[in-house]
Amino acid sequence: MTEEVTLTQSTVLDDTVSHLSRASLPKILKVQQGIVRAAHDFMFRKGLTQLMPLMLSPITDPLGNSVVDASIGYADQRWSLTKSMIFHKQLALMNPELNSLYIVSPNVRLEFSDRAATGRHLFEFTQIDFEFKGKDRFFVMEFMEELVNFVFRRLNEELPELILELRGELLPQYEKWEVCRTEKLEAALGPDYEQIKSEEATEPFWLLNHKREFYDKEDPKKPGTYLNYDMIWPEGFGEGLSGAEREHEYRQIKKRMAEVGTNQQAFAHYLEVAKEGGIPKTAGGGFGVERMTRFICRLKDVNEVTVFSRKPFAEAIF
Ligand code: ASN
């Protein structure tokens, strides 16, 4: 019995050491560093203000209750680990002098076991999350297209040998970004539409109108459809960004919360701000840093980007 336990532990330790000792890892990390560096530069040039991330708050993104909730008790309050900083992005833009912001934001999402082997999920990852006051989806989608081409150009210039080695060729510039609607793709390709279309695609594309959280704005012209957008990487790499125009009007937020089954008590203060007309009209999005690295380096699993494995349901010791 004791022997067996020792054996199991040493296997995990061996796996952990070989994971962090991979010869390819420093190269992958250098590419990831290049992405973050270029993204910072792009944000600076575009005038977005950087906020430091928060890891704890009484409210966080409910994510449609799709992950295990993680919270701790401190100073007589419950604090949730950040799943995304969506609400803090909106609230920070209440400052009349602040019009756009971004955060390199660590997110903890304790995925269920059905996402253990997707190759796209980590239970802890970083997204670059951004938000604009008074802008719409067209603006944000164009902003992201420009960002991708800017980052890819930079990587080709700064790390050409690494890109050639890891990707097999230099990075492209994408000209036309196809825009698809979820309901149409689903009708044509069935429930696996996103993966099928991603595998067929050679360029990133947009997917509009997902059913998601209450903060994604409902289209006033077409109730039951939503002004949100996912950017999907081609070659089967799947979702790379999600974002939306936001609900900011109290009545509409209440209606959407009732529809998606939000615990409104938990959002009492947020609702109070909304009731006073305090939530600004914004749009934004966030892209996964590790997923962009995975796409660029054409890695089988996003966990190949990590130094310390964060694969859902895989045992970790560090
Ligand atoms: N970052 C996303 C957004 O801006 C939210 C999320 O990650 N769930 O819409």
Residues whose N, C-alpha, C, O or C-beta is under 5 A from the ligand:
A	BS01	LIG	D61 S84 I86 D129 F130 S242 G243 A244 G284 G285 G286
